[in-house]
Amino acid sequence: MVAVARPLRIALAFGPGMFNGLGVSTDATRRTSTAGDPLGTHRVLDPPGALPQPAERLDADPSRRFETEIVVDVETLNIDAASFRQMEEASGGSPEGVARLVLETVARRGKQHNPVTGSGGMLLGVVRWVGSLVERRGVGVGDRIATLASLSLTPLSLRRIVAVRPASAQLDVEGTAIVFASAPLARMPADMPERLALALLDVAGAAPQVARLAGPGDSVAVLGAGGKSGLLCAAEARRRVGRSGRVIGIEASPEFAADLRALALCDHVVVADARDPIAVRDAVLPLTGDAGADLTLSCVNVPGVELSAIVATRDRGKAYFFAMSTSFTAAALGAEGIGKDVDLYIGNGYAHGHAEHTLALVREHTPLAELLASRYG
């Protein structure tokens, strides 16, 4: 990650007509108003019959109105960690390069759907228009909202990118997005900085999933425990396992490991590279009676860590992969190849009540809230 003293302010923009090659009209006279599909299939340009997330291209023209949509004036994009890291590496650590890649992707695909990682992120904006078939959601014009569905399925048009903040993987932008009736969203909370709330809502699915998987007395290992989703997972695990349980934090960054120790969320904090499965195994086994963890949570935003989560988990235990850099093939074939009978869970970014759950978790833990605010607020 590039270290910058302050957000880089830039002004990369596309001129008029740049979106016409996508079949997206910029002519306001073609404004229409129809029902549309709640799943957003009416916005798919290519291939025919696809849903918006796997689609190659979407129609992001906000002048075309459908009653199953909400139109949002976008202020901030929160890029998912795996995608932002990939774009940083591809652009040689240049924030301007990241901005250019985002603009190119959105112009080509009508959405921020990273072609390398397959992931997106989410956004913060102000509601401009609400279709009649989504009014029951209780969102009105002027409301400040965060989308809880991925940018990889959200029709998006950008006029320009104003600033890039590598520390939080956020971009200040001017643009417009379309939110489908089926897509979850949340009003921005009034009791915390919006940038912090946006960062938390980006990974809001993590803690509720841990609440389902961890139980009293369990040993839980968290790979990438010092990062954003890792901290939330460690905090939720601490609540669930109780005094008889054990939380083990694995963190590659000595600085993040020190933060983790100061929070006292983990019984043990180990500095180790999650890409080294033997180092992870040798760290976790002695702390679990050589059995392995009952539950291992992988929150690392780099590829190649699937086997580390698996070898750290006991026989018939559970391994949960939250990061978008996870390879299903590597996890499934890796477990098979070393004869590990472990239940593998894909990290679903959505759970009922996940936004409220995550915000409440942070509100209840003041030191955690302060640390997250110092990084992302």
C-alpha atoms as a printed R data frame, in Angstrom:
    type eleno elety resid chain resno       x       y       z
1   ATOM     1    CA   MET     A     1   0.000   0.000   0.000
2   ATOM     2    CA   VAL     A     2   1.236   3.450  -0.890
3   ATOM     3    CA   ALA     A     3   1.864   5.703   2.097
4   ATOM     4    CA   VAL     A     4   0.539   9.194   1.518
5   ATOM     5    CA   ALA     A     5   0.344  11.961   4.080
6   ATOM     6    CA   ARG     A     6  -3.055  13.106   2.867
7   ATOM     7    CA   PRO     A     7  -5.614  12.043   0.283
8   ATOM     8    CA   LEU     A     8  -4.335  12.667  -3.224
9   ATOM     9    CA   ARG     A     9  -6.570  15.126  -4.999
10  ATOM    10    CA   ILE     A    10  -6.979  14.449  -8.662
11  ATOM    11    CA   ALA     A    11  -9.336  15.403 -11.440
12  ATOM    12    CA   LEU     A    12  -9.502  12.553 -13.909
13  ATOM    13    CA   ALA     A    13 -12.653  12.728 -15.954
14  ATOM    14    CA   PHE     A    14 -14.327  11.521 -19.108
15  ATOM    15    CA   GLY     A    15 -15.688  13.930 -21.664
16  ATOM    16    CA   PRO     A    16 -19.151  13.956 -23.218
17  ATOM    17    CA   GLY     A    17 -20.019  10.914 -25.292
18  ATOM    18    CA   MET     A    18 -17.478   8.582 -23.677
19  ATOM    19    CA   PHE     A    19 -20.241   6.135 -22.721
20  ATOM    20    CA   ASN     A    20 -21.944   6.010 -26.116
21  ATOM    21    CA   GLY     A    21 -19.861   3.044 -27.226
22  ATOM    22    CA   LEU     A    22 -21.475   0.985 -24.496
23  ATOM    23    CA   GLY     A    23 -24.941   1.565 -25.868
24  ATOM    24    CA   VAL     A    24 -25.685   3.941 -22.998
25  ATOM    25    CA   SER     A    25 -27.652   7.003 -23.980
26  ATOM    26    CA   THR     A    26 -26.593  10.397 -22.687
27  ATOM    27    CA   ASP     A    27 -29.509  12.091 -24.421
28  ATOM    28    CA   ALA     A    28 -32.022  13.284 -21.832
29  ATOM    29    CA   THR     A    29 -34.729  13.340 -24.508
30  ATOM    30    CA   ARG     A    30 -34.705   9.530 -24.454
31  ATOM    31    CA   ARG     A    31 -35.848   9.493 -20.838
32  ATOM    32    CA   THR     A    32 -38.286   6.636 -20.188
33  ATOM    33    CA   SER     A    33 -40.162   5.283 -17.209
34  ATOM    34    CA   THR     A    34 -41.076   1.585 -17.035
35  ATOM    35    CA   ALA     A    35 -41.321  -1.050 -14.336
36  ATOM    36    CA   GLY     A    36 -38.048  -2.911 -14.790
37  ATOM    37    CA   ASP     A    37 -36.988  -6.175 -13.163
38  ATOM    38    CA   PRO     A    38 -36.363  -6.038  -9.371
39  ATOM    39    CA   LEU     A    39 -33.188  -8.070  -9.995
40  ATOM    40    CA   GLY     A    40 -31.943  -5.521 -12.521
41  ATOM    41    CA   THR     A    41 -31.867  -7.704 -15.624
42  ATOM    42    CA   HIS     A    42 -33.263  -4.810 -17.684
43  ATOM    43    CA   ARG     A    43 -29.899  -3.047 -17.223
44  ATOM    44    CA   VAL     A    44 -27.832  -5.911 -18.650
45  ATOM    45    CA   LEU     A    45 -26.294  -5.161 -22.056
46  ATOM    46    CA   ASP     A    46 -24.072  -8.204 -22.444
47  ATOM    47    CA   PRO     A    47 -24.568 -11.142 -22.386
48  ATOM    48    CA   PRO     A    48 -28.322 -11.440 -22.889
49  ATOM    49    CA   GLY     A    49 -30.116 -13.252 -20.069
50  ATOM    50    CA   ALA     A    50 -27.425 -12.620 -17.448
51  ATOM    51    CA   LEU     A    51 -27.951 -11.158 -14.005
52  ATOM    52    CA   PRO     A    52 -26.148  -7.853 -13.302
53  ATOM    53    CA   GLN     A    53 -23.282  -9.276 -11.221
54  ATOM    54    CA   PRO     A    54 -21.844 -11.787 -13.715
55  ATOM    55    CA   ALA     A    55 -22.771  -9.591 -16.696
56  ATOM    56    CA   GLU     A    56 -19.954  -8.137 -18.751
57  ATOM    57    CA   ARG     A    57 -21.639  -4.762 -19.341
58  ATOM    58    CA   LEU     A    58 -24.488  -2.812 -17.775
59  ATOM    59    CA   ASP     A    59 -26.544   0.165 -18.912
60  ATOM    60    CA   ALA     A    60 -25.748   2.865 -16.344
61  ATOM    61    CA   ASP     A    61 -27.695   5.714 -17.957
62  ATOM    62    CA   PRO     A    62 -29.511   7.514 -15.095
63  ATOM    63    CA   SER     A    63 -31.842   9.340 -17.481
64  ATOM    64    CA   ARG     A    64 -33.641   6.074 -18.167
65  ATOM    65    CA   ARG     A    65 -36.043   5.646 -15.263
66  ATOM    66    CA   PHE     A    66 -37.428   2.336 -14.027
67  ATOM    67    CA   GLU     A    67 -39.892   2.052 -11.148
68  ATOM    68    CA   THR     A    68 -37.884  -0.759  -9.509
69  ATOM    69    CA   GLU     A    69 -34.814   1.464  -9.072
70  ATOM    70    CA   ILE     A    70 -33.337   4.134  -6.852
71  ATOM    71    CA   VAL     A    71 -31.048   6.729  -8.452
72  ATOM    72    CA   VAL     A    72 -28.162   7.901  -6.267
73  ATOM    73    CA   ASP     A    73 -25.748  10.807  -6.654
74  ATOM    74    CA   VAL     A    74 -22.465   9.168  -5.684
75  ATOM    75    CA   GLU     A    75 -19.932  10.885  -3.417
76  ATOM    76    CA   THR     A    76 -17.571   8.083  -2.351
77  ATOM    77    CA   LEU     A    77 -16.596   4.658  -3.642
78  ATOM    78    CA   ASN     A    78 -15.301   2.193  -1.062
79  ATOM    79    CA   ILE     A    79 -13.293  -0.293  -3.125
80  ATOM    80    CA   ASP     A    80 -12.953  -3.768  -1.648
81  ATOM    81    CA   ALA     A    81  -9.508  -4.495  -0.241
82  ATOM    82    CA   ALA     A    82  -8.511  -7.216  -2.708
83  ATOM    83    CA   SER     A    83  -9.482  -5.074  -5.692
84  ATOM    84    CA   PHE     A    84  -7.750  -1.932  -4.433
85  ATOM    85    CA   ARG     A    85  -4.562  -3.859  -3.694
86  ATOM    86    CA   GLN     A    86  -4.579  -5.403  -7.168
87  ATOM    87    CA   MET     A    87  -5.046  -2.003  -8.821
88  ATOM    88    CA   GLU     A    88  -2.272  -0.478  -6.705
89  ATOM    89    CA   GLU     A    89   0.099  -3.235  -7.769
90  ATOM    90    CA   ALA     A    90  -0.948  -2.943 -11.418
91  ATOM    91    CA   SER     A    91  -0.338   0.821 -11.397
92  ATOM    92    CA   GLY     A    92   2.987   0.686  -9.560
93  ATOM    93    CA   GLY     A    93   1.570   2.131  -6.348
94  ATOM    94    CA   SER     A    94   0.234   5.249  -8.056
95  ATOM    95    CA   PRO     A    95  -3.066   6.682  -6.739
96  ATOM    96    CA   GLU     A    96  -3.529   8.375 -10.109
97  ATOM    97    CA   GLY     A    97  -3.091   4.969 -11.720
98  ATOM    98    CA   VAL     A    98  -5.765   3.473  -9.469
99  ATOM    99    CA   ALA     A    99  -8.135   6.292 -10.401
100 ATOM   100    CA   ARG     A   100  -7.489   5.749 -14.089
101 ATOM   101    CA   LEU     A   101  -8.153   2.014 -13.795
102 ATOM   102    CA   VAL     A   102 -11.455   2.693 -12.039
103 ATOM   103    CA   LEU     A   103 -12.524   5.170 -14.708
104 ATOM   104    CA   GLU     A   104 -11.569   2.746 -17.467
105 ATOM   105    CA   THR     A   105 -13.438  -0.144 -15.851
106 ATOM   106    CA   VAL     A   106 -16.592   1.901 -15.280
107 ATOM   107    CA   ALA     A   107 -16.512   3.287 -18.827
108 ATOM   108    CA   ARG     A   108 -16.061  -0.169 -20.321
109 ATOM   109    CA   ARG     A   109 -18.442  -2.164 -18.106
110 ATOM   110    CA   GLY     A   110 -20.951   0.338 -16.707
111 ATOM   111    CA   LYS     A   111 -19.989  -0.767 -13.180
112 ATOM   112    CA   GLN     A   112 -16.887  -0.990 -10.970
113 ATOM   113    CA   HIS     A   113 -16.303  -4.705 -11.514
114 ATOM   114    CA   ASN     A   114 -12.572  -5.411 -11.329
115 ATOM   115    CA   PRO     A   115 -11.806  -7.760 -14.240
116 ATOM   116    CA   VAL     A   116  -8.889  -9.343 -12.363
117 ATOM   117    CA   THR     A   117 -10.329  -9.951  -8.876
118 ATOM   118    CA   GLY     A   118 -13.975 -10.100  -9.948
119 ATOM   119    CA   SER     A   119 -14.916  -7.902  -6.987
120 ATOM   120    CA   GLY     A   120 -16.168  -4.363  -6.491
121 ATOM   121    CA   GLY     A   121 -16.923  -2.612  -3.210
122 ATOM   122    CA   MET     A   122 -19.789  -0.305  -2.262
123 ATOM   123    CA   LEU     A   123 -20.677   3.376  -2.275
124 ATOM   124    CA   LEU     A   124 -21.939   6.372  -0.328
125 ATOM   125    CA   GLY     A   125 -24.320   8.851  -1.881
126 ATOM   126    CA   VAL     A   126 -27.512  10.887  -1.765
127 ATOM   127    CA   VAL     A   127 -30.825   9.606  -3.104
128 ATOM   128    CA   ARG     A   128 -31.915  11.608  -6.160
129 ATOM   129    CA   TRP     A   129 -34.987   9.637  -7.253
130 ATOM   130    CA   VAL     A   130 -37.052   6.712  -5.958
131 ATOM   131    CA   GLY     A   131 -39.162   4.509  -8.217
132 ATOM   132    CA   SER     A   132 -42.765   3.907  -7.210
133 ATOM   133    CA   LEU     A   133 -42.197   0.172  -6.747
134 ATOM   134    CA   VAL     A   134 -39.441   0.681  -4.156
135 ATOM   135    CA   GLU     A   135 -41.055   3.441  -2.099
136 ATOM   136    CA   ARG     A   136 -42.031   0.863   0.529
137 ATOM   137    CA   ARG     A   137 -38.361   0.557   1.480
138 ATOM   138    CA   GLY     A   138 -38.737   3.858   3.293
139 ATOM   139    CA   VAL     A   139 -35.925   5.650   1.467
140 ATOM   140    CA   GLY     A   140 -36.624   9.184   0.300
141 ATOM   141    CA   VAL     A   141 -35.044  11.807  -1.907
142 ATOM   142    CA   GLY     A   142 -32.187  13.503  -0.053
143 ATOM   143    CA   ASP     A   143 -31.411  10.537   2.215
144 ATOM   144    CA   ARG     A   144 -27.729   9.700   2.622
145 ATOM   145    CA   ILE     A   145 -27.259   5.989   2.048
146 ATOM   146    CA   ALA     A   146 -24.636   3.315   1.601
147 ATOM   147    CA   THR     A   147 -25.234   0.471  -0.802
148 ATOM   148    CA   LEU     A   148 -24.775  -2.955   0.761
149 ATOM   149    CA   ALA     A   149 -24.660  -4.730  -2.590
150 ATOM   150    CA   SER     A   150 -21.403  -4.976  -4.491
151 ATOM   151    CA   LEU     A   151 -20.284  -2.388  -7.002
152 ATOM   152    CA   SER     A   152 -19.773  -5.389  -9.281
153 ATOM   153    CA   LEU     A   153 -23.539  -5.404  -9.893
154 ATOM   154    CA   THR     A   154 -24.375  -1.701  -9.427
155 ATOM   155    CA   PRO     A   155 -24.812   0.375 -12.616
156 ATOM   156    CA   LEU     A   156 -22.406   3.289 -12.242
157 ATOM   157    CA   SER     A   157 -21.422   6.296 -14.319
158 ATOM   158    CA   LEU     A   158 -18.587   8.597 -13.249
159 ATOM   159    CA   ARG     A   159 -17.955  12.160 -14.354
160 ATOM   160    CA   ARG     A   160 -14.668  12.426 -12.469
161 ATOM   161    CA   ILE     A   161 -12.623  11.166  -9.532
162 ATOM   162    CA   VAL     A   162 -11.711  13.953  -7.135
163 ATOM   163    CA   ALA     A   163  -9.509  12.232  -4.535
164 ATOM   164    CA   VAL     A   164  -7.977   8.857  -3.684
165 ATOM   165    CA   ARG     A   165  -7.331   7.701  -0.097
166 ATOM   166    CA   PRO     A   166  -5.164   4.564  -0.195
167 ATOM   167    CA   ALA     A   167  -5.287   4.009   3.584
168 ATOM   168    CA   SER     A   168  -9.035   3.399   3.448
169 ATOM   169    CA   ALA     A   169  -9.347   2.264  -0.204
170 ATOM   170    CA   GLN     A   170 -11.882   5.049  -0.759
171 ATOM   171    CA   LEU     A   171 -12.294   7.410  -3.714
172 ATOM   172    CA   ASP     A   172 -14.207  10.687  -3.681
173 ATOM   173    CA   VAL     A   173 -16.088  10.927  -6.956
174 ATOM   174    CA   GLU     A   174 -18.811  12.694  -8.878
175 ATOM   175    CA   GLY     A   175 -21.196  10.290 -10.523
176 ATOM   176    CA   THR     A   176 -24.494   8.460 -10.493
177 ATOM   177    CA   ALA     A   177 -25.474   4.930  -9.500
178 ATOM   178    CA   ILE     A   178 -28.571   2.778  -9.873
179 ATOM   179    CA   VAL     A   179 -29.750   0.652  -6.927
180 ATOM   180    CA   PHE     A   180 -32.110  -2.202  -7.763
181 ATOM   181    CA   ALA     A   181 -35.152  -3.112  -5.668
182 ATOM   182    CA   SER     A   182 -33.490  -6.383  -4.613
183 ATOM   183    CA   ALA     A   183 -30.233  -4.757  -3.461
184 ATOM   184    CA   PRO     A   184 -29.740  -4.072   0.272
185 ATOM   185    CA   LEU     A   185 -28.849  -0.572   1.437
186 ATOM   186    CA   ALA     A   186 -28.545   1.362   4.694
187 ATOM   187    CA   ARG     A   187 -29.064   4.920   5.830
188 ATOM   188    CA   MET     A   188 -25.871   6.442   7.154
189 ATOM   189    CA   PRO     A   189 -25.773   6.483  10.979
190 ATOM   190    CA   ALA     A   190 -25.746   9.862  12.691
191 ATOM   191    CA   ASP     A   191 -23.455   8.880  15.569
192 ATOM   192    CA   MET     A   192 -20.183   8.131  13.745
193 ATOM   193    CA   PRO     A   193 -18.104   9.651  10.939
194 ATOM   194    CA   GLU     A   194 -19.488   8.728   7.535
195 ATOM   195    CA   ARG     A   195 -16.168   7.487   6.204
196 ATOM   196    CA   LEU     A   196 -15.849   5.138   9.172
197 ATOM   197    CA   ALA     A   197 -19.426   3.923   8.787
198 ATOM   198    CA   LEU     A   198 -18.827   3.326   5.078
199 ATOM   199    CA   ALA     A   199 -15.700   1.299   5.825
200 ATOM   200    CA   LEU     A   200 -17.595  -0.814   8.368
201 ATOM   201    CA   LEU     A   201 -20.604  -1.382   6.140
202 ATOM   202    CA   ASP     A   202 -18.255  -2.588   3.402
203 ATOM   203    CA   VAL     A   203 -17.478  -5.664   5.526
204 ATOM   204    CA   ALA     A   204 -20.721  -5.811   7.497
205 ATOM   205    CA   GLY     A   205 -21.355  -9.433   6.590
206 ATOM   206    CA   ALA     A   206 -18.321 -10.732   8.481
207 ATOM   207    CA   ALA     A   207 -19.308 -10.400  12.147
208 ATOM   208    CA   PRO     A   208 -22.848 -11.827  11.816
209 ATOM   209    CA   GLN     A   209 -21.448 -14.891  10.054
210 ATOM   210    CA   VAL     A   210 -18.959 -15.395  12.889
211 ATOM   211    CA   ALA     A   211 -21.846 -15.125  15.351
212 ATOM   212    CA   ARG     A   212 -23.480 -18.083  13.590
213 ATOM   213    CA   LEU     A   213 -20.350 -20.227  13.402
214 ATOM   214    CA   ALA     A   214 -18.579 -19.663  16.746
215 ATOM   215    CA   GLY     A   215 -19.848 -20.976  20.054
216 ATOM   216    CA   PRO     A   216 -18.931 -21.104  23.746
217 ATOM   217    CA   GLY     A   217 -15.620 -22.809  24.410
218 ATOM   218    CA   ASP     A   218 -14.466 -22.789  20.790
219 ATOM   219    CA   SER     A   219 -10.934 -22.099  19.680
220 ATOM   220    CA   VAL     A   220 -11.061 -19.540  16.862
221 ATOM   221    CA   ALA     A   221  -8.096 -18.550  14.683
222 ATOM   222    CA   VAL     A   222  -8.314 -15.339  12.635
223 ATOM   223    CA   LEU     A   223  -5.957 -14.891   9.682
224 ATOM   224    CA   GLY     A   224  -5.435 -11.201   8.989
225 ATOM   225    CA   ALA     A   225  -6.822 -10.371  12.418
226 ATOM   226    CA   GLY     A   226  -5.383  -6.854  12.437
227 ATOM   227    CA   GLY     A   227  -7.203  -5.666   9.313
228 ATOM   228    CA   LYS     A   228 -10.691  -4.218   9.050
229 ATOM   229    CA   SER     A   229 -12.727  -7.402   8.664
230 ATOM   230    CA   GLY     A   230 -10.257  -9.307  10.844
231 ATOM   231    CA   LEU     A   231 -10.766  -6.936  13.772
232 ATOM   232    CA   LEU     A   232 -14.534  -7.270  13.503
233 ATOM   233    CA   CYS     A   233 -14.274 -11.060  13.307
234 ATOM   234    CA   ALA     A   234 -11.957 -11.176  16.319
235 ATOM   235    CA   ALA     A   235 -14.304  -8.942  18.311
236 ATOM   236    CA   GLU     A   236 -17.323 -11.090  17.457
237 ATOM   237    CA   ALA     A   237 -15.416 -14.288  18.196
238 ATOM   238    CA   ARG     A   238 -14.406 -12.889  21.580
239 ATOM   239    CA   ARG     A   239 -18.084 -12.303  22.393
240 ATOM   240    CA   ARG     A   240 -19.146 -15.769  21.269
241 ATOM   241    CA   VAL     A   241 -16.498 -18.107  22.701
242 ATOM   242    CA   GLY     A   242 -16.616 -16.692  26.218
243 ATOM   243    CA   ARG     A   243 -14.042 -17.199  28.923
244 ATOM   244    CA   SER     A   244 -13.709 -20.906  28.219
245 ATOM   245    CA   GLY     A   245 -12.873 -20.290  24.568
246 ATOM   246    CA   ARG     A   246  -9.769 -19.018  22.842
247 ATOM   247    CA   VAL     A   247  -9.183 -16.454  20.089
248 ATOM   248    CA   ILE     A   248  -5.895 -16.591  18.175
249 ATOM   249    CA   GLY     A   249  -4.944 -13.654  15.966
250 ATOM   250    CA   ILE     A   250  -2.552 -14.240  13.056
251 ATOM   251    CA   GLU     A   251  -1.221 -10.997  11.566
252 ATOM   252    CA   ALA     A   252   1.662 -10.339   9.164
253 ATOM   253    CA   SER     A   253   2.089  -6.662  10.074
254 ATOM   254    CA   PRO     A   254   3.937  -6.040  13.363
255 ATOM   255    CA   GLU     A   255   2.153  -2.677  13.630
256 ATOM   256    CA   PHE     A   256  -1.296  -4.218  13.234
257 ATOM   257    CA   ALA     A   257  -0.304  -7.012  15.627
258 ATOM   258    CA   ALA     A   258   0.568  -4.394  18.251
259 ATOM   259    CA   ASP     A   259  -2.845  -2.768  17.762
260 ATOM   260    CA   LEU     A   260  -4.449  -6.165  18.180
261 ATOM   261    CA   ARG     A   261  -2.634  -6.830  21.446
262 ATOM   262    CA   ALA     A   262  -3.658  -3.423  22.794
263 ATOM   263    CA   LEU     A   263  -7.323  -4.222  22.158
264 ATOM   264    CA   ALA     A   264  -7.097  -7.485  24.138
265 ATOM   265    CA   LEU     A   265  -9.504  -9.191  21.750
266 ATOM   266    CA   CYS     A   266  -7.222 -12.204  21.318
267 ATOM   267    CA   ASP     A   267  -5.775 -14.597  23.860
268 ATOM   268    CA   HIS     A   268  -2.757 -14.992  21.588
269 ATOM   269    CA   VAL     A   269  -1.399 -12.764  18.806
270 ATOM   270    CA   VAL     A   270   1.133 -14.304  16.425
271 ATOM   271    CA   VAL     A   271   3.087 -12.429  13.759
272 ATOM   272    CA   ALA     A   272   3.109 -14.732  10.740
273 ATOM   273    CA   ASP     A   273   2.554 -14.523   6.993
274 ATOM   274    CA   ALA     A   274  -0.755 -16.172   6.096
275 ATOM   275    CA   ARG     A   275   0.730 -17.158   2.734
276 ATOM   276    CA   ASP     A   276   2.995 -19.602   4.605
277 ATOM   277    CA   PRO     A   277   0.748 -22.519   5.640
278 ATOM   278    CA   ILE     A   278   3.476 -24.287   7.592
279 ATOM   279    CA   ALA     A   279   4.211 -21.188   9.674
280 ATOM   280    CA   VAL     A   280   0.493 -20.772  10.379
281 ATOM   281    CA   ARG     A   281   0.082 -24.439  11.274
282 ATOM   282    CA   ASP     A   282   3.083 -24.355  13.584
283 ATOM   283    CA   ALA     A   283   1.693 -21.253  15.296
284 ATOM   284    CA   VAL     A   284  -1.845 -22.544  15.839
285 ATOM   285    CA   LEU     A   285  -1.361 -26.201  16.747
286 ATOM   286    CA   PRO     A   286   0.616 -25.636  19.988
287 ATOM   287    CA   LEU     A   287  -2.099 -23.209  21.138
288 ATOM   288    CA   THR     A   288  -4.885 -25.730  20.534
289 ATOM   289    CA   GLY     A   289  -3.455 -28.896  22.047
290 ATOM   290    CA   ASP     A   290  -2.157 -29.916  18.607
291 ATOM   291    CA   ALA     A   291  -5.754 -30.359  17.431
292 ATOM   292    CA   GLY     A   292  -6.212 -27.175  15.424
293 ATOM   293    CA   ALA     A   293  -8.846 -24.489  15.729
294 ATOM   294    CA   ASP     A   294 -12.542 -25.315  15.815
295 ATOM   295    CA   LEU     A   295 -13.086 -22.375  13.482
296 ATOM   296    CA   THR     A   296 -10.572 -20.558  11.301
297 ATOM   297    CA   LEU     A   297 -11.503 -17.237   9.704
298 ATOM   298    CA   SER     A   298  -9.555 -16.072   6.648
299 ATOM   299    CA   CYS     A   299  -9.689 -12.276   6.319
300 ATOM   300    CA   VAL     A   300  -6.507 -11.752   4.287
301 ATOM   301    CA   ASN     A   301  -6.826  -9.673   1.106
302 ATOM   302    CA   VAL     A   302  -4.154 -11.517  -0.893
303 ATOM   303    CA   PRO     A   303  -4.413 -14.785  -2.833
304 ATOM   304    CA   GLY     A   304  -2.699 -17.988  -1.803
305 ATOM   305    CA   VAL     A   305  -3.832 -18.265   1.829
306 ATOM   306    CA   GLU     A   306  -6.491 -20.954   1.450
307 ATOM   307    CA   LEU     A   307  -4.327 -23.829   2.697
308 ATOM   308    CA   SER     A   308  -3.199 -21.842   5.723
309 ATOM   309    CA   ALA     A   309  -6.792 -21.665   6.935
310 ATOM   310    CA   ILE     A   310  -7.304 -25.360   6.281
311 ATOM   311    CA   VAL     A   311  -4.153 -26.672   8.005
312 ATOM   312    CA   ALA     A   312  -4.924 -24.496  11.041
313 ATOM   313    CA   THR     A   313  -8.343 -26.137  11.473
314 ATOM   314    CA   ARG     A   314  -9.073 -29.347  13.372
315 ATOM   315    CA   ASP     A   315 -10.565 -32.412  11.731
316 ATOM   316    CA   ARG     A   316 -14.308 -31.742  11.159
317 ATOM   317    CA   GLY     A   317 -13.763 -28.122  12.042
318 ATOM   318    CA   LYS     A   318 -14.864 -25.090  10.026
319 ATOM   319    CA   ALA     A   319 -12.888 -22.741   7.784
320 ATOM   320    CA   TYR     A   320 -14.572 -19.485   6.774
321 ATOM   321    CA   PHE     A   321 -13.211 -17.490   3.815
322 ATOM   322    CA   PHE     A   322 -14.332 -13.858   3.861
323 ATOM   323    CA   ALA     A   323 -11.775 -12.209   1.557
324 ATOM   324    CA   MET     A   324 -12.653 -11.680  -2.108
325 ATOM   325    CA   SER     A   325  -9.197 -12.956  -3.063
326 ATOM   326    CA   THR     A   326 -10.203 -16.495  -2.066
327 ATOM   327    CA   SER     A   327 -10.015 -19.203  -4.733
328 ATOM   328    CA   PHE     A   328 -12.700 -21.879  -4.444
329 ATOM   329    CA   THR     A   329 -10.508 -24.227  -6.468
330 ATOM   330    CA   ALA     A   330  -7.501 -23.732  -4.182
331 ATOM   331    CA   ALA     A   331  -9.603 -24.276  -1.055
332 ATOM   332    CA   ALA     A   332 -11.512 -27.331  -2.266
333 ATOM   333    CA   LEU     A   333  -8.630 -29.114  -3.971
334 ATOM   334    CA   GLY     A   334  -6.193 -28.073  -1.252
335 ATOM   335    CA   ALA     A   335  -8.301 -29.662   1.483
336 ATOM   336    CA   GLU     A   336  -8.738 -32.786  -0.597
337 ATOM   337    CA   GLY     A   337  -5.046 -33.000  -1.398
338 ATOM   338    CA   ILE     A   338  -3.924 -33.040   2.234
339 ATOM   339    CA   GLY     A   339  -6.769 -35.229   3.461
340 ATOM   340    CA   LYS     A   340  -8.450 -32.607   5.652
341 ATOM   341    CA   ASP     A   341 -12.139 -33.160   6.415
342 ATOM   342    CA   VAL     A   342 -13.036 -29.537   7.084
343 ATOM   343    CA   ASP     A   343 -16.288 -27.709   6.357
344 ATOM   344    CA   LEU     A   344 -15.519 -24.819   3.996
345 ATOM   345    CA   TYR     A   345 -17.688 -21.693   4.147
346 ATOM   346    CA   ILE     A   346 -17.820 -18.950   1.536
347 ATOM   347    CA   GLY     A   347 -17.996 -15.511   3.135
348 ATOM   348    CA   ASN     A   348 -21.384 -14.118   2.180
349 ATOM   349    CA   GLY     A   349 -21.322 -10.336   2.374
350 ATOM   350    CA   TYR     A   350 -24.993 -10.310   3.299
351 ATOM   351    CA   ALA     A   351 -26.794 -11.533   6.416
352 ATOM   352    CA   HIS     A   352 -30.142 -10.438   7.809
353 ATOM   353    CA   GLY     A   353 -29.558  -7.348   9.949
354 ATOM   354    CA   HIS     A   354 -25.847  -7.304   9.178
355 ATOM   355    CA   ALA     A   355 -25.474  -3.521   9.025
356 ATOM   356    CA   GLU     A   356 -27.092  -2.979  12.420
357 ATOM   357    CA   HIS     A   357 -25.164  -5.912  13.902
358 ATOM   358    CA   THR     A   358 -21.775  -4.588  12.820
359 ATOM   359    CA   LEU     A   359 -22.388  -0.975  13.807
360 ATOM   360    CA   ALA     A   360 -23.653  -2.101  17.232
361 ATOM   361    CA   LEU     A   361 -20.564  -4.274  17.730
362 ATOM   362    CA   VAL     A   362 -18.268  -1.301  17.144
363 ATOM   363    CA   ARG     A   363 -20.365   1.023  19.311
364 ATOM   364    CA   GLU     A   364 -20.090  -1.438  22.205
365 ATOM   365    CA   HIS     A   365 -16.284  -1.615  22.042
366 ATOM   366    CA   THR     A   366 -14.882   1.900  22.477
367 ATOM   367    CA   PRO     A   367 -11.175   1.039  21.969
368 ATOM   368    CA   LEU     A   368 -12.056  -0.823  18.769
369 ATOM   369    CA   ALA     A   369 -14.141   2.118  17.542
370 ATOM   370    CA   GLU     A   370 -11.281   4.514  18.254
371 ATOM   371    CA   LEU     A   371  -8.760   2.366  16.388
372 ATOM   372    CA   LEU     A   372 -11.022   1.964  13.372
373 ATOM   373    CA   ALA     A   373 -11.773   5.703  13.361
374 ATOM   374    CA   SER     A   374  -8.046   6.492  13.380
375 ATOM   375    CA   ARG     A   375  -7.558   4.321  10.299
376 ATOM   376    CA   TYR     A   376 -10.715   4.798   8.293
377 ATOM   377    CA   GLY     A   377 -12.582   7.795   9.731
